[in-house]
Amino acid sequence: MPARSEIQAEITAAQDKVRRKYLKSLASHTGTDTILYASAFTSKRIPNLPSYILSVTIEDMQGFMAAVHGLKGPNLDLILHSPGGSLEAAEQIVNYLRAKFTKIRAYIPQNAMSAATMIACACDEIIMGKESALGPIDPQITLPGPNGPFTVAAHSVLQEFGLAQRSVATDPRVAPLWVSKIKDYPVGLLDLCHQTITVSKERVGTWLTQNMFRGESDAAMKGKGIGDWLSNAALHKTHGRPISIAEAQSIGLKVTPLENDQKIQDLVLSVFHSMCITFETTGCVKMIENHNEKGWYVTLAPGQLIVPQPPNRGQHMMY
């Protein structure tokens, strides 16, 4: 009689076979190399996972290198399902993929938020369904706190310092209150906030100019306008606000409805649904795999304890 662990491995293998079947079918139908990049951030099966496990991190480069190895190109279809993550990691992933492939299409079956939105904006075309969403790209900063690391919008930090300046200028007696409130902020925080806000919108503007709007006379103006809009925290109000296909099209992004091609829609959603089932029924919490069954996976062992940690040095800007 096989052991329980052996049966579990057999079930997992069968599930992987189904997901990979649909991924291969999609690539065969489009005639394009295909990579799935996804994490279990919408799954409720494993609660309270720290964000760094599910987010875009520099470690994901290993996964993309494994998934790209052996692909012939010159084009790539990238299926994205991610809450976002590190700006630095997203930039390195984009630089790598753009160096490897001539044309890249981003499929968004449900959510590609924040830094994942930035990756999508580095592609030549975005394909979204009626249910899909992109997100704002305003930077979020992880800071030390009395109860552990906490994340705050860079825009909010600047707003708070501005309010402090105006309050003290109006009534100097409130200065001690503001000093006690902001005394624990690290040195250089204001400059860091300004710089990362600038970098995020400039990177997106440049990627759009060089790729999605390549060759157009007003490419730079379009790219800058969209980068500024996506990074406008005052406009979007919350970092997790969903940006629908209609809104994405209205700001000038080249977004094609997934529903335009029934066959592709069926195949993309089949990959997505099988991916969701994998996250719900196994310890896998992130996957980067190509249509040739090659890739990289983050899997938690049963009962494994994940201890929340701050982002790595140089990866502190989280989206």
BELQUIPE-V436820 format. One record per residue. RES is the residue in three letters. NEAR is the number of other ideal C-beta (glycine too) atoms within 12 Angstrom. D_LAST is the distance of its C-alpha to the last C-alpha in Angstrom with 2 decimals. Layout:
res:near:d_last
RES:NEAR:D_LAST
RES:NEAR:D_LAST
This chain:
res:near:d_last
MET:5:48.42
PRO:10:44.82
ALA:9:42.69
ARG:11:39.87
SER:13:37.29
GLU:12:39.06
ILE:13:39.02
GLN:18:35.29
ALA:17:34.75
GLU:15:37.01
ILE:19:35.09
THR:23:31.74
ALA:17:33.38
ALA:19:34.76
GLN:26:31.42
ASP:29:29.83
LYS:17:32.82
VAL:22:32.19
ARG:37:28.51
ARG:29:29.50
LYS:20:32.45
TYR:33:30.36
LEU:42:27.97
LYS:27:31.11
SER:22:32.70
LEU:38:29.84
ALA:34:30.08
SER:19:33.84
HIS:23:33.85
THR:25:31.62
GLY:16:33.06
THR:32:29.62
ASP:35:27.85
THR:43:25.11
ILE:49:22.16
LEU:48:20.31
TYR:50:16.76
ALA:46:15.82
SER:41:14.88
ALA:33:16.53
PHE:35:13.72
THR:27:16.13
SER:28:19.09
LYS:12:20.84
ARG:20:23.19
ILE:30:21.46
PRO:11:20.16
ASN:13:18.06
LEU:28:16.48
PRO:26:13.94
SER:34:10.35
TYR:34:10.91
ILE:31:13.73
LEU:36:12.04
SER:40:8.78
VAL:47:8.92
THR:41:10.84
ILE:27:13.61
GLU:27:16.15
ASP:42:15.48
MET:27:17.41
GLN:22:20.48
GLY:31:20.05
PHE:39:19.82
MET:24:22.79
ALA:24:24.71
ALA:37:24.02
VAL:34:24.88
HIS:22:28.00
GLY:17:31.07
LEU:28:29.60
LYS:18:31.86
GLY:23:29.74
PRO:17:29.85
ASN:24:27.42
LEU:41:24.56
ASP:40:23.27
LEU:50:19.76
ILE:52:19.04
LEU:54:15.35
HIS:42:14.29
SER:47:10.81
PRO:39:8.04
GLY:43:5.49
GLY:47:4.81
SER:40:6.20
LEU:45:7.06
GLU:33:10.53
ALA:38:10.92
ALA:45:10.04
GLU:33:12.48
GLN:30:15.04
ILE:43:15.03
VAL:40:15.58
ASN:21:18.24
TYR:28:19.94
LEU:41:20.17
ARG:30:21.32
ALA:18:23.91
LYS:26:25.19
PHE:31:25.38
THR:19:26.91
LYS:24:25.41
ILE:41:22.34
ARG:38:21.87
ALA:46:18.75
TYR:46:19.81
ILE:46:17.57
PRO:40:19.80
GLN:35:17.57
ASN:34:13.76
ALA:48:11.34
MET:43:8.19
SER:49:5.17
ALA:51:5.55
ALA:47:8.70
THR:54:9.75
MET:49:9.79
ILE:49:11.93
ALA:52:14.03
CYS:51:14.67
ALA:46:16.06
CYS:45:18.64
ASP:33:22.02
GLU:32:21.85
ILE:43:19.70
ILE:40:21.64
MET:40:20.71
GLY:31:22.87
LYS:19:23.70
GLU:20:21.54
SER:40:18.42
ALA:35:15.21
LEU:46:12.43
GLY:39:9.76
PRO:43:8.80
ILE:51:6.61
ASP:47:7.09
PRO:43:5.42
GLN:41:5.31
ILE:39:8.11
THR:35:9.91
LEU:28:13.59
PRO:19:16.88
GLY:15:18.81
PRO:8:22.30
ASN:8:21.20
GLY:14:18.61
PRO:22:15.01
PHE:20:13.04
THR:31:9.66
VAL:27:10.10
ALA:35:8.92
ALA:39:10.25
HIS:31:12.35
SER:26:13.88
VAL:34:14.92
LEU:30:16.66
GLN:20:18.19
GLU:22:19.57
PHE:23:21.11
GLY:19:22.58
LEU:19:24.07
ALA:27:25.50
GLN:18:27.16
ARG:14:28.68
SER:21:29.88
VAL:20:31.54
ALA:14:33.12
THR:13:34.58
ASP:13:35.71
PRO:14:35.72
ARG:11:36.70
VAL:18:33.13
ALA:18:31.96
PRO:15:32.41
LEU:16:30.22
TRP:24:27.29
VAL:15:28.02
SER:12:27.88
LYS:18:24.55
ILE:26:22.69
LYS:14:24.85
ASP:14:22.50
TYR:25:19.63
PRO:18:19.65
VAL:10:21.50
GLY:14:19.65
LEU:26:16.71
LEU:23:17.51
ASP:17:17.77
LEU:24:14.48
CYS:33:12.78
HIS:21:15.00
GLN:20:14.50
THR:36:10.75
ILE:37:10.96
THR:24:13.91
VAL:28:12.65
SER:44:9.77
LYS:36:12.44
GLU:26:15.18
ARG:39:13.84
VAL:48:13.48
GLY:33:16.81
THR:29:18.46
TRP:41:17.53
LEU:42:18.81
THR:28:21.85
GLN:25:22.70
ASN:35:22.24
MET:35:22.12
PHE:31:24.45
ARG:24:26.31
GLY:13:29.86
GLU:17:29.56
SER:10:31.15
ASP:15:28.41
ALA:23:25.49
ALA:21:24.05
MET:17:24.42
LYS:30:22.76
GLY:33:19.78
LYS:25:19.32
GLY:24:19.84
ILE:43:17.22
GLY:37:14.58
ASP:27:15.62
TRP:31:15.66
LEU:44:12.21
SER:38:10.82
ASN:25:13.47
ALA:33:12.15
ALA:17:15.86
LEU:19:16.63
HIS:26:14.12
LYS:14:14.55
THR:19:11.86
HIS:34:8.18
GLY:25:9.54
ARG:23:12.44
PRO:27:13.91
ILE:38:15.16
SER:23:18.43
ILE:30:20.43
ALA:18:22.77
GLU:24:20.25
ALA:35:18.64
GLN:20:22.23
SER:14:23.16
ILE:30:20.81
GLY:28:22.34
LEU:39:20.18
LYS:29:22.62
VAL:37:22.04
THR:27:24.90
PRO:26:25.60
LEU:31:25.70
GLU:19:28.89
ASN:17:30.71
ASP:20:31.73
GLN:14:32.82
LYS:17:33.24
ILE:32:29.78
GLN:26:28.30
ASP:20:30.34
LEU:34:29.35
VAL:44:25.57
LEU:30:25.67
SER:27:28.01
VAL:42:25.58
PHE:35:22.81
HIS:22:25.22
SER:35:26.58
MET:43:23.14
CYS:30:22.49
ILE:24:25.94
THR:39:25.23
PHE:34:22.27
GLU:19:24.49
THR:22:27.58
THR:32:26.68
GLY:28:24.67
CYS:34:22.37
VAL:34:18.66
LYS:40:17.32
MET:42:19.37
ILE:38:19.58
GLU:38:23.10
ASN:36:25.30
HIS:35:28.31
ASN:22:30.64
GLU:23:29.46
LYS:26:27.84
GLY:34:24.42
TRP:27:22.50
TYR:32:21.75
VAL:33:20.24
THR:21:22.87
LEU:23:23.57
ALA:15:27.25
PRO:12:28.94
GLY:8:28.54
GLN:14:26.14
LEU:12:24.55
ILE:20:20.91
VAL:13:20.50
PRO:18:17.11
GLN:17:16.22
PRO:22:13.88
PRO:32:11.79
ASN:19:14.29
ARG:12:15.47
GLY:15:13.90
GLN:30:10.65
HIS:32:9.72
MET:42:6.76
MET:41:3.83
TYR:51:0.00
